[in-house]
């Protein structure tokens, strides 16, 4: 299951909207209650851009370091095939580039995403898991 950036952003933002549920998701991952979790390296890039655009450069360094150390999460690098699939998803389903990277990564694996972002519901084959329902 791909963990999307909406659960990684709270690592660098204490007052994040989804912080309580993100903490619960990470507890489940750390204890093995949720297994086979992976994330796209695009999530790291997305968070760097998000923090950079807010002039939070030190926080970006801290966030990347925290993500590097997350237990039980496999980081899946972007490759040209994933990028091509993402560009097709952008065109076909009018989703953001980062959502497209996450979706393309998930489609190359188990097609399951844990996220609060309902844009993934538009993409055939994706199973969206609402973390609030865990």
N, CA, C and O of each residue as an XYZ file, in Angstrom:
536
protein
N       0.849     -1.167      0.000
C       0.000      0.000      0.000
C       0.900      1.236      0.000
O       1.855      1.336      0.770
N       0.566      2.166     -0.882
C       1.316      3.418     -0.967
C       0.786      4.396      0.089
O      -0.418      4.632      0.188
N       1.697      4.948      0.860
C       1.320      6.012      1.780
C       1.602      7.324      1.070
O       2.710      7.570      0.594
N       0.599      8.139      1.011
C       0.651      9.374      0.237
C       1.189     10.509      1.091
O       1.232     10.400      2.317
N       1.592     11.576      0.464
C       2.254     12.686      1.155
C       1.379     13.381      2.188
O       1.907     14.042      3.082
N       0.056     13.254      2.095
C      -0.781     13.916      3.106
C      -0.550     13.338      4.495
O      -0.948     13.937      5.495
N       0.098     12.164      4.560
C       0.464     11.601      5.870
C       1.927     11.803      6.192
O       2.351     11.542      7.318
N       2.703     12.258      5.234
C       4.116     12.544      5.479
C       4.326     14.010      5.856
O       5.246     14.325      6.611
N       3.491     14.903      5.346
C       3.610     16.332      5.668
C       3.536     16.577      7.175
O       4.296     17.409      7.671
N       2.667     15.904      7.930
C       2.630     16.158      9.374
C       3.944     15.887     10.102
O       4.130     16.357     11.225
N       4.862     15.137      9.483
C       6.164     14.932     10.109
C       6.918     16.243     10.261
O       7.765     16.378     11.144
N       6.612     17.210      9.403
C       7.312     18.497      9.441
C       6.409     19.649      9.859
O       6.844     20.801      9.890
N       5.176     19.351     10.174
C       4.227     20.409     10.511
C       3.348     19.920     11.663
O       2.397     19.166     11.455
N       3.676     20.356     12.865
C       2.993     19.867     14.066
C       1.493     20.151     14.042
O       0.713     19.377     14.595
N       1.083     21.236     13.416
C      -0.321     21.615     13.404
C      -1.034     21.173     12.124
O      -2.033     21.775     11.731
N      -0.538     20.159     11.497
C      -1.135     19.679     10.250
C      -2.544     19.170     10.492
O      -2.854     18.605     11.542
N      -3.378     19.382      9.506
C      -4.796     19.010      9.588
C      -5.000     17.532      9.887
O      -5.890     17.173     10.658
N      -4.194     16.684      9.290
C      -4.374     15.240      9.447
C      -3.396     14.633     10.464
O      -3.197     13.418     10.473
N      -2.797     15.446     11.303
C      -1.767     14.968     12.229
C      -2.237     13.800     13.106
O      -1.532     12.794     13.184
N      -3.390     13.891     13.763
C      -3.783     12.769     14.631
C      -3.935     11.437     13.887
O      -3.480     10.401     14.372
N      -4.565     11.463     12.727
C      -4.733     10.212     11.980
C      -3.406      9.758     11.380
O      -3.158      8.557     11.277
N      -2.557     10.689     10.986
C      -1.234     10.317     10.468
C      -0.413      9.630     11.548
O       0.262      8.635     11.284
N      -0.472     10.157     12.759
C       0.243      9.523     13.870
C      -0.249      8.094     14.074
O       0.549      7.194     14.334
N      -1.549      7.883     13.958
C      -2.117      6.546     14.121
C      -1.660      5.617     12.990
O      -1.319      4.459     13.229
N      -1.657      6.135     11.763
C      -1.200      5.340     10.621
C       0.245      4.911     10.832
O       0.579      3.746     10.619
N       1.112      5.843     11.252
C       2.521      5.492     11.461
C       2.696      4.522     12.626
O       3.587      3.673     12.594
N       1.866      4.637     13.638
C       1.910      3.661     14.733
C       1.575      2.271     14.196
O       2.238      1.295     14.547
N       0.547      2.176     13.346
C       0.167      0.895     12.762
C       1.286      0.334     11.877
O       1.526     -0.874     11.865
N       1.959      1.207     11.147
C       3.066      0.768     10.288
C       4.227      0.273     11.152
O       4.790     -0.791     10.893
N       4.581      1.048     12.176
C       5.715      0.697     13.032
C       5.489     -0.606     13.787
O       6.429     -1.370     14.004
N       4.256     -0.860     14.186
C       3.960     -2.076     14.950
C       3.639     -3.272     14.062
O       3.445     -4.381     14.560
N       3.582     -3.056     12.764
C       3.312     -4.149     11.833
C       1.839     -4.436     11.615
O       1.492     -5.402     10.935
N       0.974     -3.619     12.175
C      -0.463     -3.810     11.948
C      -0.812     -3.523     10.477
O      -1.691     -4.164      9.902
N      -0.116     -2.558      9.888
C      -0.201     -2.314      8.449
C       1.151     -2.726      7.880
O       2.194     -2.266      8.343
N       1.126     -3.601      6.868
C       2.366     -4.135      6.301
C       2.480     -3.787      4.816
O       1.527     -3.331      4.184
N       3.667     -4.016      4.293
C       3.951     -3.828      2.869
C       3.643     -2.396      2.432
O       2.968     -2.169      1.428
N       4.146     -1.449      3.198
C       3.918     -0.030      2.918
C       5.104      0.516      2.132
O       6.261      0.223      2.430
N       4.787      1.307      1.136
C       5.816      1.952      0.331
C       5.371      3.371      0.029
O       4.199      3.717      0.177
N       6.318      4.179     -0.393
C       6.035      5.565     -0.780
C       6.892      5.901     -1.979
O       7.988      5.365     -2.147
N       6.395      6.774     -2.794
C       7.155      7.254     -3.943
C       8.142      8.318     -3.482
O       7.824      9.134     -2.617
N       9.324      8.309     -4.052
C      10.272      9.382     -3.746
C       9.715     10.731     -4.187
O      10.205     11.777     -3.761
N       8.701     10.711     -5.032
C       8.038     11.968     -5.407
C       7.420     12.639     -4.186
O       7.273     13.861     -4.167
N       7.055     11.860     -3.165
C       6.499     12.439     -1.942
C       7.539     13.312     -1.242
O       7.211     14.364     -0.694
N       8.787     12.870     -1.267
C       9.857     13.676     -0.674
C       9.990     14.984     -1.443
O      10.086     16.055     -0.843
N       9.994     14.900     -2.758
C      10.092     16.104     -3.581
C       8.908     17.028     -3.329
O       9.079     18.242     -3.228
N       7.722     16.466     -3.227
C       6.523     17.266     -2.992
C       6.629     18.039     -1.676
O       6.276     19.216     -1.612
N       7.107     17.385     -0.648
C       7.223     18.038      0.652
C       8.325     19.089      0.641
O       8.179     20.147      1.253
N       9.415     18.808     -0.044
C      10.470     19.825     -0.179
C       9.907     21.062     -0.866
O      10.131     22.177     -0.396
N       9.183     20.889     -1.966
C       8.584     22.031     -2.675
C       7.601     22.772     -1.782
O       7.585     24.002     -1.753
N       6.782     22.024     -1.053
C       5.773     22.612     -0.175
C       6.452     23.488      0.879
O       6.019     24.614      1.120
N       7.507     22.977      1.501
C       8.217     23.743      2.536
C       9.032     24.883      1.922
O       9.070     25.979      2.482
N       9.677     24.645      0.792
C      10.462     25.682      0.115
C       9.576     26.880     -0.234
O       9.967     28.027     -0.022
N       8.392     26.612     -0.765
C       7.477     27.696     -1.148
C       7.002     28.511      0.045
O       6.462     29.604     -0.125
N       7.197     27.992      1.245
C       6.838     28.705      2.469
C       8.074     29.237      3.199
O       7.993     29.669      4.349
N       9.218     29.198      2.511
C      10.496     29.672      3.067
C      10.914     28.897      4.312
O      11.537     29.460      5.213
N      10.585     27.642      4.368
C      10.894     26.805      5.522
C      12.037     25.840      5.171
O      11.859     24.622      5.154
N      13.188     26.406      4.896
C      14.323     25.618      4.408
C      14.880     24.674      5.463
O      15.180     23.519      5.159
N      15.022     25.141      6.689
C      15.514     24.262      7.759
C      14.530     23.131      8.011
O      14.932     21.990      8.239
N      13.248     23.445      7.972
C      12.230     22.428      8.176
C      12.265     21.376      7.071
O      11.966     20.207      7.310
N      12.634     21.800      5.854
C      12.739     20.846      4.742
C      13.841     19.828      5.027
O      13.662     18.632      4.797
N      14.965     20.299      5.522
C      16.062     19.385      5.857
C      15.610     18.409      6.938
O      15.863     17.208      6.840
N      14.948     18.921      7.958
C      14.470     18.067      9.045
C      13.441     17.057      8.543
O      13.444     15.899      8.961
N      12.566     17.498      7.650
C      11.519     16.615      7.133
C      12.123     15.480      6.308
O      11.731     14.322      6.458
N      13.069     15.810      5.445
C      13.694     14.766      4.624
C      14.442     13.780      5.517
O      14.386     12.570      5.297
N      15.128     14.292      6.504
C      15.836     13.393      7.420
C      14.856     12.489      8.168
O      15.120     11.298      8.337
N      13.738     13.039      8.612
C      12.734     12.232      9.309
C      12.160     11.159      8.387
O      11.967     10.019      8.810
N      11.888     11.514      7.136
C      11.334     10.535      6.197
C      12.330      9.410      5.905
O      11.944      8.250      5.764
N      13.610      9.765      5.817
C      14.658      8.764      5.576
C      14.675      7.688      6.638
O      15.049      6.545      6.378
N      14.263      8.067      7.847
C      14.391      7.174      8.990
C      13.090      6.449      9.358
O      13.044      5.731     10.357
N      12.053      6.631      8.571
C      10.787      5.974      8.890
C      10.934      4.454      8.767
O      11.376      3.948      7.736
N      10.564      3.742      9.817
C      10.680      2.275      9.732
C       9.533      1.669      8.931
O       8.423      2.199      8.887
N       9.841      0.548      8.305
C       8.840     -0.274      7.615
C       8.194      0.404      6.413
O       7.076      0.060      6.029
N       8.890      1.362      5.822
C       8.407      2.000      4.586
C       9.494      1.854      3.529
O      10.642      2.246      3.742
N       9.124      1.298      2.412
C      10.045      1.167      1.281
C       9.887      2.400      0.403
O       8.767      2.789      0.069
N      11.000      3.013      0.030
C      10.967      4.182     -0.852
C      11.170      3.713     -2.291
O      12.188      3.106     -2.622
N      10.189      4.005     -3.135
C      10.216      3.586     -4.533
C      10.660      4.771     -5.386
O       9.965      5.786     -5.435
N      11.803      4.660     -6.057
C      12.268      5.775     -6.880
C      11.447      5.933     -8.158
O      10.881      4.977     -8.688
N      11.406      7.157     -8.623
C      10.763      7.405     -9.922
C      11.668      6.897    -11.028
O      12.891      7.012    -10.946
N      11.070      6.345    -12.047
C      11.809      5.932    -13.228
C      11.060      6.469    -14.451
O       9.932      6.943    -14.315
N      11.661      6.404    -15.634
C      11.002      6.959    -16.818
C       9.629      6.351    -17.109
O       8.732      7.063    -17.561
N       9.447      5.056    -16.862
C       8.141      4.440    -17.111
C       7.073      5.004    -16.179
O       5.945      5.258    -16.602
N       7.433      5.200    -14.901
C       6.485      5.772    -13.947
C       6.144      7.205    -14.334
O       4.991      7.626    -14.235
N       7.154      7.952    -14.777
C       6.910      9.344    -15.203
C       6.002      9.399    -16.424
O       5.132     10.266    -16.509
N       6.193      8.486    -17.366
C       5.312      8.440    -18.536
C       3.886      8.117    -18.114
O       2.943      8.776    -18.552
N       3.725      7.111    -17.270
C       2.389      6.753    -16.781
C       1.758      7.941    -16.056
O       0.565      8.199    -16.211
N       2.551      8.661    -15.269
C       2.039      9.829    -14.543
C       1.548     10.903    -15.508
O       0.497     11.502    -15.280
N       2.292     11.154    -16.579
C       1.861     12.190    -17.525
C       0.566     11.793    -18.234
O      -0.263     12.647    -18.547
N       0.398     10.510    -18.483
C      -0.856     10.029    -19.076
C      -2.010     10.214    -18.084
O      -3.101     10.634    -18.471
N      -1.769      9.902    -16.814
C      -2.802     10.078    -15.787
C      -3.193     11.547    -15.625
O      -4.367     11.861    -15.428
N      -2.222     12.436    -15.707
C      -2.502     13.880    -15.617
C      -3.472     14.276    -16.720
O      -4.463     14.964    -16.474
N      -3.174     13.832    -17.941
C      -4.003     14.201    -19.092
C      -5.394     13.566    -19.018
O      -6.399     14.231    -19.271
N      -5.446     12.289    -18.673
C      -6.721     11.571    -18.698
C      -7.645     11.906    -17.533
O      -8.866     11.899    -17.691
N      -7.076     12.200    -16.364
C      -7.914     12.336    -15.169
C      -7.799     13.696    -14.487
O      -8.354     13.899    -13.406
N      -7.084     14.625    -15.112
C      -6.947     15.985    -14.608
C      -6.561     15.986    -13.123
O      -7.229     16.598    -12.289
N      -5.470     15.285    -12.822
C      -4.957     15.283    -11.460
C      -3.618     16.016    -11.435
O      -3.004     16.239    -12.479
N      -3.176     16.384    -10.252
C      -1.911     17.112    -10.127
C      -0.736     16.193    -10.457
O      -0.859     14.971    -10.365
N       0.392     16.770    -10.837
C       1.561     15.928    -11.130
C       1.957     15.018     -9.968
O       2.262     13.845    -10.182
N       1.957     15.541     -8.749
C       2.366     14.685     -7.633
C       1.348     13.577     -7.372
O       1.735     12.444     -7.083
N       0.072     13.881     -7.467
C      -0.931     12.820     -7.345
C      -0.718     11.775     -8.442
O      -0.886     10.578     -8.213
N      -0.356     12.233     -9.607
C      -0.111     11.315    -10.722
C       1.101     10.428    -10.459
O       1.071      9.236    -10.762
N       2.165     10.997     -9.899
C       3.334     10.173     -9.549
C       2.950      9.096     -8.538
O       3.347      7.938     -8.670
N       2.172      9.490     -7.527
C       1.763      8.525     -6.506
C       0.881      7.441     -7.122
O       1.073      6.255     -6.851
N      -0.074      7.839     -7.942
C      -0.975      6.875     -8.577
C      -0.207      5.936     -9.501
O      -0.441      4.727     -9.492
N       0.699      6.481    -10.291
C       1.476      5.643    -11.212
C       2.332      4.643    -10.435
O       2.475      3.492    -10.845
N       2.891      5.081     -9.330
C       3.683      4.173     -8.495
C       2.796      3.072     -7.939
O       3.159      1.897     -7.987
N       1.633      3.444     -7.412
C       0.713      2.443     -6.854
C       0.246      1.465     -7.930
O       0.154      0.262     -7.681
N      -0.047      1.977     -9.120
C      -0.507      1.101    -10.208
C       0.569      0.102    -10.633
O       0.257     -0.968    -11.155
N       1.827      0.452    -10.409
C       2.914     -0.463    -10.764
C       3.120     -1.539     -9.702
O       3.918     -2.460     -9.876
N       2.392     -1.406     -8.607
C       2.519     -2.367     -7.505
C       1.158     -2.982     -7.190
O       0.650     -3.790     -7.969
N       0.564     -2.609     -6.059
C      -0.689     -3.232     -5.627
C      -1.920     -2.354     -5.866
O      -3.036     -2.753     -5.533
N      -1.725     -1.167     -6.437
C      -2.814     -0.237     -6.794
C      -3.633      0.212     -5.594
O      -4.815      0.528     -5.733
N      -3.017      0.244     -4.416
C      -3.702      0.654     -3.197
C      -2.998      1.872     -2.614
O      -1.775      1.892     -2.475
N      -3.796      2.895     -2.271
C      -3.252      4.139     -1.720
C      -4.008      4.470     -0.440
O      -5.238      4.439     -0.405
N      -3.257      4.786      0.612
C      -3.879      5.298      1.824
C      -3.731      6.813      1.793
O      -2.621      7.345      1.832
N      -4.867      7.495      1.723
C      -4.858      8.946      1.549
C      -6.232      9.515      1.848
O      -7.245      8.816      1.805
N      -6.235     10.802      2.151
C      -7.495     11.532      2.298
C      -7.872     12.234      1.005
O      -8.920     12.876      0.933
N      -7.040     12.123     -0.010
C      -7.259     12.803     -1.285
C      -8.162     11.960     -2.184
O      -7.773     10.882     -2.633
N      -9.349     12.454     -2.437
C     -10.324     11.701     -3.225
C     -10.093     11.779     -4.728
O     -10.847     11.180     -5.494
N      -9.076     12.498     -5.164
C      -8.752     12.534     -6.592
C      -8.453     11.133     -7.123
O      -8.682     10.841     -8.296
N      -7.944     10.281     -6.251
C      -7.605      8.915     -6.676
C      -8.833      8.081     -7.021
O      -8.721      7.073     -7.718
N      -9.991      8.488     -6.544
C     -11.227      7.765     -6.887
C     -11.551      7.851     -8.369
O     -12.296      7.019     -8.887
N     -11.005      8.842     -9.055
C     -11.276      9.000    -10.491
C     -10.468      8.040    -11.346
O     -10.744      7.899    -12.537
N      -9.489      7.385    -10.771
C      -8.567      6.559    -11.550
C      -8.968      5.090    -11.436
O      -8.899      4.509    -10.353
N      -9.385      4.490    -12.549
C      -9.772      3.078    -12.519
C      -8.609      2.205    -12.050
O      -7.456      2.408    -12.429
N      -8.948      1.246    -11.231
C      -7.940      0.304    -10.751
C      -7.331      0.673     -9.409
O      -6.753     -0.184     -8.740
N      -7.449      1.929     -9.004
C      -6.894      2.361     -7.719
C      -7.895      2.048     -6.615
O      -9.084      2.345     -6.738
N      -7.408      1.453     -5.549
C      -8.204      1.265     -4.335
C      -7.735      2.306     -3.339
O      -6.566      2.324     -2.952
N      -8.638      3.166     -2.930
C      -8.320      4.230     -1.982
C      -8.771      3.816     -0.592
O      -9.931      3.460     -0.384
N      -7.849      3.866      0.352
C      -8.173      3.572      1.739
C      -8.177      4.884      2.510
O      -7.179      5.603      2.546
N      -9.300      5.177      3.118
C      -9.442      6.383      3.932
C      -8.835      6.082      5.300
O      -9.317      5.193      6.001
N      -7.786      6.808      5.693
C      -7.137      6.516      6.970
C      -8.041      6.722      8.177
O      -7.801      6.146      9.238
N      -9.066      7.530      8.025
C      -9.990      7.746      9.130
C     -10.863      6.520      9.397
O     -11.521      6.427     10.433
N     -10.858      5.594      8.457
C     -11.659      4.385      8.620
C     -10.851      3.197      9.135
O     -11.377      2.091      9.261
N      -9.588      3.423      9.427
C      -8.748      2.331      9.955
C      -9.125      2.011     11.389
O      -8.531      1.123     12.001
